[in-house]
Amino acid sequence: MSLRPYIVGNWKMNGLRSTMADARAIDRAAARYPAVDVGLAPPFTLVHAMAEAAQDSAVGGQDCHAKPNGAFTGDVSAPMLLDAGAGFVIVGHSERRAIHAEDDAAVRAKAEAALVAGLSVIVCVGETEAERDAGKAEAIVAGQLHGSVPQGEGAADRLSVAYEPVWAIGTGRVPSVDDVGAMHRSIRADLVKLYGAAGKGVRILYGGSVNAGNASELLAADEVGGALVGGASLTAENFAPIIHAAAMLVEG
Ligand code: PEP
């Protein structure tokens, strides 16, 4: 792993004030592994509380609106996330793409809004099972990448990409390490096409059923710079070993 590892938890629509103890325990785990960047993306309602409590981890949103403010009932903007203490935001998660019908252009607009606001951004891409079975996985992911990542001067500097095969999310199924490496190499090549040398510094996270048992081998795959973790990020008991696995790869 040549770049500093980045391990990010996505709590999705989980978490109440009563579960802040888990967030604090994850933050303490992050403190034990200074070679690893750790982030936690709770629901909007916990962003501020977590940001106040976190000392050794970053706090992020799971989505943001492309506009800074306005008549968009129920939405939250990137400047609002920043104001609440967030340092990053995830955009284009497959659940947003599928359930909220977000297309690549919408994801790009959100990513660019995040950067303008001063946040870092994680752009998610990934193929469905039918697309993989049809031999189209790399083409689909390349299309999403070219359509979704932010454009403009310095856009690569605060960007990470999460490769999350849709069929691996929350299912307990993971691609082979070889397939993960092949996809990450393909994403890296596209990032260099898009951003030139700056594309080499973008961390590419793997996401989809990462857990304490499989983290070491997935994180060791080619061009994997970290992990985006759903279910296993909800407790320190499950998440800390993933942070530990990343630390072991860089510290030996
Ligand atoms: C996710 O939704 O980003 C994710 C990777 O979920 P899980 O780890 O639960 O598969």
Boltz pocket constraint, residues with backbone or C-beta under 6 A from the ligand:
constraints:
  - pocket:
      binder: B
      contacts: [[A, 10], [A, 164], [A, 168], [A, 169], [A, 170], [A, 171], [A, 207], [A, 208], [A, 209], [A, 210], [A, 228], [A, 229], [A, 230], [A, 231], [A, 232]]
      max_distance: 6.0
